[in-house]
Amino acid sequence: MQNTRHHFYLINVGIPLLIALGTFLAFDMTELDRVISNIFYNPRTHIFLEQHNHLFDKLTHKWPRYVPNVTGGLALIGALMSLVWPLLARLPKLQALLDVVRLGPVLRFTTAYRRDFWFVAVSFAIATGLVHYFKSHTDVYCPVELVQYGGTAIRHEWYEHLNFFHQVGHGRCWPGGHASAGYSMLALYFVARRYRWKHSILLLNAVLVLGSIYGTTKVLQGWHFMSHTFWAGVMVWLANFALAMAFYGRERLSAPLSPRAEPTTSVALVRTA
């Protein structure tokens, strides 16, 4: 049992912290970020490879934003709807009417999975808020804003101006906001992990790839350094994990994955939600 607990925290906390340390040493303490961005920058035209490609921007930024935005929106709607059916417990006639118009099953479904809807909605809000907090408290400028790449701002690392209590400067580039939007879908992984879904790891890998693509495409446009993507992933993961622990507990999250879907009833889910 003790070894299982240690392994659980090693995977969910130790590895992200190790990635954070590796990112700090490999990128923040070296010129690796600039080396990578220089590959996609034309010093003669002062333009990054995809900086002014509007189709590329739509395909990699504007349209992909709908995925986390719709997911978070649906989770919030479901969370609010989950409060309705219990309030109607003493109004059987109204419940019957809602069944007739086919809203009853929807309300019962949201009530059965109330905890999951609230977890996803809150996790999206916390992940977004955390990223915006660090953006406004580190004063880091994007590559296109730097003198090195034709801008006017001076480059510095996130830890040089970090202030936990006050907003600093006008830089708003660290960590990667677009990457964090993709990584925010990690909330779905923890829901799947709660129910021991056998494809949970596949879902996890898909979300990690999604967030990495979101972040990498902004590097091609000069709107982020590569390290910003790694930092966004670490922050969102740790925030989601902490919240998942609060909502579900270690025992549920560390249980072995089920080889097949386990049948559950709405009544049982309502009791455990």
DAPE-V439663 format. One record per residue. N is the residue number from 1. RES is the residue in one small letter. NEAR is the number of other ideal C-beta (glycine too) atoms within 10 Angstrom. Layout:
BEGIN
N,RES,NEAR  N,RES,NEAR
END
This chain:
BEGIN
1,m,5  2,q,6  3,n,7  4,t,9  5,r,12  6,h,11  7,h,12  8,f,15  9,y,13  10,l,12  11,i,12  12,n,21  13,v,14  14,g,13  15,i,13  16,p,17  17,l,12  18,l,12  19,i,15  20,a,17  21,l,11  22,g,11  23,t,21  24,f,16  25,l,11  26,a,14  27,f,21  28,d,17  29,m,10  30,t,11  31,e,9  32,l,16  33,d,21  34,r,17  35,v,11  36,i,15  37,s,21  38,n,14  39,i,10  40,f,16  41,y,21  42,n,12  43,p,10  44,r,6  45,t,9  46,h,13  47,i,17  48,f,23  49,l,15  50,e,20  51,q,20  52,h,11  53,n,14  54,h,9  55,l,8  56,f,15  57,d,17  58,k,11  59,l,13  60,t,20  61,h,16  62,k,10  63,w,10  64,p,18  65,r,14  66,y,10  67,v,15  68,p,23  69,n,13  70,v,10  71,t,18  72,g,21  73,g,13  74,l,13  75,a,23  76,l,17  77,i,13  78,g,20  79,a,20  80,l,13  81,m,17  82,s,23  83,l,13  84,v,15  85,w,21  86,p,12  87,l,10  88,l,15  89,a,8  90,r,8  91,l,11  92,p,9  93,k,8  94,l,12  95,q,17  96,a,10  97,l,13  98,l,19  99,d,13  100,v,9  101,v,7  102,r,8  103,l,15  104,g,17  105,p,11  106,v,14  107,l,20  108,r,20  109,f,17  110,t,20  111,t,20  112,a,22  113,y,21  114,r,20  115,r,17  116,d,25  117,f,24  118,w,19  119,f,24  120,v,27  121,a,21  122,v,17  123,s,27  124,f,23  125,a,15  126,i,17  127,a,27  128,t,18  129,g,11  130,l,17  131,v,24  132,h,13  133,y,13  134,f,20  135,k,20  136,s,16  137,h,19  138,t,23  139,d,21  140,v,27  141,y,21  142,c,21  143,p,28  144,v,20  145,e,21  146,l,21  147,v,11  148,q,15  149,y,22  150,g,17  151,g,16  152,t,8  153,a,20  154,i,11  155,r,18  156,h,15  157,e,16  158,w,21  159,y,11  160,e,12  161,h,14  162,l,14  163,n,12  164,f,7  165,f,5  166,h,7  167,q,13  168,v,14  169,g,15  170,h,10  171,g,21  172,r,17  173,c,23  174,w,26  175,p,26  176,g,31  177,g,20  178,h,25  179,a,29  180,s,28  181,a,27  182,g,26  183,y,30  184,s,29  185,m,25  186,l,24  187,a,28  188,l,22  189,y,22  190,f,26  191,v,23  192,a,19  193,r,21  194,r,20  195,y,19  196,r,17  197,w,18  198,k,13  199,h,10  200,s,19  201,i,13  202,l,12  203,l,18  204,l,17  205,n,11  206,a,14  207,v,21  208,l,17  209,v,11  210,l,20  211,g,27  212,s,17  213,i,16  214,y,26  215,g,29  216,t,17  217,t,21  218,k,27  219,v,25  220,l,19  221,q,23  222,g,25  223,w,23  224,h,29  225,f,27  226,m,20  227,s,24  228,h,28  229,t,27  230,f,23  231,w,25  232,a,30  233,g,26  234,v,20  235,m,22  236,v,30  237,w,24  238,l,17  239,a,22  240,n,25  241,f,19  242,a,14  243,l,19  244,a,23  245,m,14  246,a,10  247,f,19  248,y,18  249,g,11  250,r,14  251,e,9  252,r,16  253,l,17  254,s,15  255,a,12  256,p,6  257,l,13  258,s,12  259,p,8  260,r,7  261,a,10  262,e,9  263,p,6  264,t,11  265,t,9  266,s,14  267,v,10  268,a,11  269,l,18  270,v,16  271,r,9  272,t,11  273,a,15
END
